[in-house]
Amino acid sequence: MLKRLVLLSLTVILSWNSFSQTVTETRDTTGIVLSTNIARRVAVDLLEGDRAEEEVNLLNQEVDTLKQIVALQDSLGILKDNKIAALNKVLELQSVEDRENLRKLESLNKELHKQTALKTVFEVTTGISVIALIVSLIFGGK
């Protein structure tokens, strides 16, 4: 009987709320109660904060885009500088080639003058020889 009494008293004691595993409802003390006016202001501030965050994100994207544009413009500048250097090298080579061609042209002009002079001498000599032959035929045959 004593065992039953102990068992019954343990069952009653363990079924009380303080010993049971059921959740007891208590009043939430962590909640904050705001007036309607203040709640509206908080909501407006939160929306403005969200908009400001979106604007910061958009501005960061725009800054990144502008950085890419600057990098591309720098690349174009470098390419233009390289192109200018290459064209200057071509001009330099063309100048050397032009000087060589001018030297060859002057040499050919000298050779042409020599040939022209030799042709003139040959024509004159041939003319004199023909005249001499004609004269010798005319006067030598008598």
Protein Blocks (a to p, Z undefined) as FASTA:
>chain_A
ZZmmmmmmmmmmmmpmklmcbdcddddfkbccddfklmmmmmmmmmmmmmmmmmmmmmmm
mmmmmmmmmmmmmmmmmmmmmmmmmmmmmmmmmmmmmmmmmmmmmmmmmmmmmmmmmmmm
mmmmmmmmmmmmmmmmmmmmZZ
